Amino acid sequence: MKQGVQPATGRLGVLVAGVGGAVATTMIAGTLASRKGLAKPIGSITQLATMRMQNNEEKLIKDIVPLTCLDDVVFGGWDIFPDNAYEAAMYAEVLKEKDLAGIKEEMETIKPMPAAFDHNWAKRLNGTHVKQAATRWDMVEQLRRDIREFKAANHCERIVVLWAASTEIYIPLSDEHMSLAAMEKAMKENNTQVISPSMCYAYAAIAEGAPFVMGAPNLCVDTPAMWEFSKKMNVPISGKDFKSGQTLMKTVLAPMFKTRMLGVSGWFSTNILGNRDGEVLDDPDNFKTKEVSKLSVIDTIFEPEKFPDLYGDVYHKVRINYYPPRKDNKEAWDNIDIFGWMGYPMEIKVNFLCRDSILAAPIALDLVLFSDLAMRAGMCGIQTWLSFFCKSPMHDFEHQPEHDLFVQWRMVKQTLRQMIGEKEPDYLA
């Protein structure tokens, strides 16, 4: 092992903002069931994926780099509702009662701490289990205290903080986000217009030396202030928005069109979703945050300025419709108008009947475990190599995000090889 990658000794505390939500409870249940042999961690890169070594030998990733064993993971977190993880999972109706029965006692012990919440940032939610804070700075201090107390009470050596709560309203970058000093000043002056609850979680995590993972598309750690802070504290940050359903398909199909030099004239995407996330996104201000995230994918992959004849005039539309009967079972429709040789048109239609939290849960787990690995490898700031898991990969002002799923996968493997001093295998040997 390359010198500097510390072993995964002791317990890893995973603190989730939105620990009672559908994604979080599904991730927790699957992890607990997997370590008891009651389920398989299907969809998890850290648990099931393999990687070819320099000598062409293929190994499981978890046997190549020192990832935290699932047995050493301890879950906790915050939520705006007081239900324990079992009660919340039953409410979410993602998993069946029979699949929760074997882990019921463990899930009942996972009780949320009061959440840092501001109704103005998610108007469709009315939480009762929330912190009372005079200022955003006070909110941060309370969260920092929660992290320290959880770490001590559960005898954890390390902590990772994951945002798996709802999408907040859209806000653009402002002066208060451009430097650490400006952001801290805004927190202390209680500027609630530009400092969101998620930013308080992120700041608290970084301040406590815990990697922070952003699982929603709202503005949070993707600001110069947070980049500065994460580098100052030598803490990894990653995000944003779990790449689970429709966007996952786009990052596969769009590279195929581009690789074959097929043109695209239009791409219409619509979704129906009925869980709490769908209810929040029914508010136009919250939907705009998601829309910006989902719309960025195609332009970045197609490079219309480089290939104007193929992608210079793509009409791209995204819709999300709240439809309560579907609950967590999202249906995504894509109509793609393409053209080929001599400009002749063709159509592709994709109907993805997916289970949103079933797809997102292993992504959340992998981001947590890889973020912890990055911390032990001495990495800090934006973790570009984790773009594979994110719908809207974080990037600074000097770089463009990479959206091509297969390029992103190669970035993951290259980073892991560098950690252990390996080189890419020669596939032609």
QUITA-V5425 format. One record per residue. N is the residue number from 0. RES is the residue in one small letter. PHI is phi in degrees with one decimal (none if undefined). Layout:
n->{N/N}
res->{RES/RES}
phi->{PHI/PHI}
//
This chain:
n->{0/1/2/3/4/5/6/7/8/9/10/11/12/13/14/15/16/17/18/19/20/21/22/23/24/25/26/27/28/29/30/31/32/33/34/35/36/37/38/39/40/41/42/43/44/45/46/47/48/49/50/51/52/53/54/55/56/57/58/59/60/61/62/63/64/65/66/67/68/69/70/71/72/73/74/75/76/77/78/79/80/81/82/83/84/85/86/87/88/89/90/91/92/93/94/95/96/97/98/99/100/101/102/103/104/105/106/107/108/109/110/111/112/113/114/115/116/117/118/119/120/121/122/123/124/125/126/127/128/129/130/131/132/133/134/135/136/137/138/139/140/141/142/143/144/145/146/147/148/149/150/151/152/153/154/155/156/157/158/159/160/161/162/163/164/165/166/167/168/169/170/171/172/173/174/175/176/177/178/179/180/181/182/183/184/185/186/187/188/189/190/191/192/193/194/195/196/197/198/199/200/201/202/203/204/205/206/207/208/209/210/211/212/213/214/215/216/217/218/219/220/221/222/223/224/225/226/227/228/229/230/231/232/233/234/235/236/237/238/239/240/241/242/243/244/245/246/247/248/249/250/251/252/253/254/255/256/257/258/259/260/261/262/263/264/265/266/267/268/269/270/271/272/273/274/275/276/277/278/279/280/281/282/283/284/285/286/287/288/289/290/291/292/293/294/295/296/297/298/299/300/301/302/303/304/305/306/307/308/309/310/311/312/313/314/315/316/317/318/319/320/321/322/323/324/325/326/327/328/329/330/331/332/333/334/335/336/337/338/339/340/341/342/343/344/345/346/347/348/349/350/351/352/353/354/355/356/357/358/359/360/361/362/363/364/365/366/367/368/369/370/371/372/373/374/375/376/377/378/379/380/381/382/383/384/385/386/387/388/389/390/391/392/393/394/395/396/397/398/399/400/401/402/403/404/405/406/407/408/409/410/411/412/413/414/415/416/417/418/419/420/421/422/423/424/425/426/427/428}
res->{m/k/q/g/v/q/p/a/t/g/r/l/g/v/l/v/a/g/v/g/g/a/v/a/t/t/m/i/a/g/t/l/a/s/r/k/g/l/a/k/p/i/g/s/i/t/q/l/a/t/m/r/m/q/n/n/e/e/k/l/i/k/d/i/v/p/l/t/c/l/d/d/v/v/f/g/g/w/d/i/f/p/d/n/a/y/e/a/a/m/y/a/e/v/l/k/e/k/d/l/a/g/i/k/e/e/m/e/t/i/k/p/m/p/a/a/f/d/h/n/w/a/k/r/l/n/g/t/h/v/k/q/a/a/t/r/w/d/m/v/e/q/l/r/r/d/i/r/e/f/k/a/a/n/h/c/e/r/i/v/v/l/w/a/a/s/t/e/i/y/i/p/l/s/d/e/h/m/s/l/a/a/m/e/k/a/m/k/e/n/n/t/q/v/i/s/p/s/m/c/y/a/y/a/a/i/a/e/g/a/p/f/v/m/g/a/p/n/l/c/v/d/t/p/a/m/w/e/f/s/k/k/m/n/v/p/i/s/g/k/d/f/k/s/g/q/t/l/m/k/t/v/l/a/p/m/f/k/t/r/m/l/g/v/s/g/w/f/s/t/n/i/l/g/n/r/d/g/e/v/l/d/d/p/d/n/f/k/t/k/e/v/s/k/l/s/v/i/d/t/i/f/e/p/e/k/f/p/d/l/y/g/d/v/y/h/k/v/r/i/n/y/y/p/p/r/k/d/n/k/e/a/w/d/n/i/d/i/f/g/w/m/g/y/p/m/e/i/k/v/n/f/l/c/r/d/s/i/l/a/a/p/i/a/l/d/l/v/l/f/s/d/l/a/m/r/a/g/m/c/g/i/q/t/w/l/s/f/f/c/k/s/p/m/h/d/f/e/h/q/p/e/h/d/l/f/v/q/w/r/m/v/k/q/t/l/r/q/m/i/g/e/k/e/p/d/y/l/a}
phi->{none/-61.0/-60.5/111.7/-86.9/-75.8/-67.6/-89.4/-84.7/73.1/-97.4/-108.3/-87.4/-111.8/-102.4/-111.9/-80.4/93.6/-65.6/-94.9/-79.5/-63.4/-64.9/-63.9/-66.8/-68.8/-62.0/-63.2/-61.2/-64.4/-66.5/-63.3/-66.6/-64.6/-75.2/-97.0/75.9/-93.8/-156.9/-105.0/-79.4/-67.1/98.8/-92.0/-65.3/-65.4/-96.7/-121.4/-75.7/-113.9/-144.9/-84.0/-87.5/-57.9/-87.9/71.9/-76.0/-103.7/-133.1/-65.0/-57.0/-68.7/-96.2/-98.3/-116.0/-80.3/-79.5/-65.7/-69.1/-58.0/-64.2/-99.8/-92.7/-121.3/-102.2/-162.4/152.1/-127.2/-156.9/-80.7/-119.8/-83.1/-59.0/-72.2/-61.7/-68.6/-60.1/-66.7/-65.4/-65.2/-65.9/-66.5/59.7/-81.1/-103.7/-79.7/-58.0/-64.6/-82.1/-96.1/-59.1/-72.8/-125.1/-56.8/-62.2/-65.6/-69.9/-68.0/-80.2/-90.0/-112.9/-71.5/-81.0/-55.3/-87.5/-81.6/-143.7/-138.4/-55.3/-65.7/-94.7/-153.9/-67.4/-83.4/-105.5/-129.9/-80.1/-110.5/-107.6/-128.6/-78.1/-105.6/-133.7/-69.3/-140.2/-64.0/-65.5/-63.9/-59.9/-60.7/-61.3/-65.1/-66.1/-61.4/-64.4/-59.1/-61.8/-63.0/-69.3/-64.3/-60.0/-70.2/-66.2/-105.0/53.1/-92.1/-82.9/-141.2/-132.9/-123.4/-109.5/-121.9/-90.8/-125.3/-89.9/-70.0/-70.0/-85.3/-63.3/-77.5/-137.7/-82.8/-60.2/-130.7/-58.3/-68.1/-99.6/-88.1/-151.2/-62.2/-61.5/-66.2/-67.4/-63.1/-62.8/-64.6/-66.0/-69.7/-86.2/58.2/-81.2/-75.2/-78.7/-121.3/-108.7/-86.6/-56.8/-62.8/-64.9/-66.4/-61.9/-63.4/-61.6/-61.5/-62.0/-61.7/-60.9/-92.9/73.6/-111.0/-55.6/-120.9/-116.6/-99.1/-97.8/-125.7/-87.2/-72.5/-62.7/-154.8/-87.7/-88.4/-135.6/-55.4/-62.1/-71.5/-62.0/-61.7/-66.3/-65.7/-72.7/-61.2/-94.7/56.8/-122.9/-75.4/-130.9/-148.9/148.1/-135.1/74.4/-62.6/-88.1/-111.6/-118.6/-61.0/-67.9/-57.3/-63.2/-63.7/-75.7/-99.5/-72.0/-60.1/-62.0/-65.5/-60.7/-67.6/-62.4/-87.7/56.9/-95.7/-83.1/-131.5/-103.6/-160.3/-145.1/-106.8/-124.6/-139.4/-136.4/-121.8/-149.3/-122.4/-84.8/-61.3/-65.2/-63.2/-65.1/-63.8/-72.5/-71.2/-81.6/-55.5/-67.7/-76.6/-62.4/-58.6/-60.0/-68.0/-61.3/-59.2/-63.1/-73.2/-73.8/-72.1/-64.0/-66.8/-56.3/-67.3/-73.7/-74.8/50.2/-60.0/-67.9/-88.9/-127.1/-63.4/-67.4/-97.7/-134.6/-75.8/-141.5/-79.6/-93.4/-119.0/-130.0/-126.7/-132.6/-129.4/-119.8/-77.2/-139.0/-50.5/-59.3/-77.2/52.3/-84.9/-88.0/-76.7/-118.1/-116.1/-114.7/-128.0/-113.0/-119.1/-99.3/-118.6/-142.4/-125.2/-48.2/63.5/81.9/-72.4/-81.3/-143.6/-131.9/-127.4/-124.3/-121.3/-121.2/-106.5/-93.7/-109.5/-108.4/-55.3/-73.7/-64.6/-78.2/-79.5/-56.7/-67.0/-62.6/-60.3/-62.2/-63.8/-63.0/-64.2/-67.7/-71.9/-66.0/-63.2/-61.6/-59.6/-60.5/-73.1/-91.6/78.7/-91.8/-145.8/74.4/-64.1/-95.3/-59.1/-66.1/-91.9/-58.3/-50.6/-96.7/-119.1/-70.5/-130.7/-57.4/-66.0/-160.7/-87.4/-74.2/-94.1/-129.3/-92.6/-70.6/-99.5/-110.5/-63.0/-57.0/-78.6/-66.9/-61.5/-64.0/-65.0/-62.5/-59.6/-67.0/-62.3/-64.6/-64.2/-64.3/-62.0/-60.1/-109.6/74.0/-95.9/-113.7/-66.2/-68.2/-91.2/-71.5/-94.4/-70.3}
//
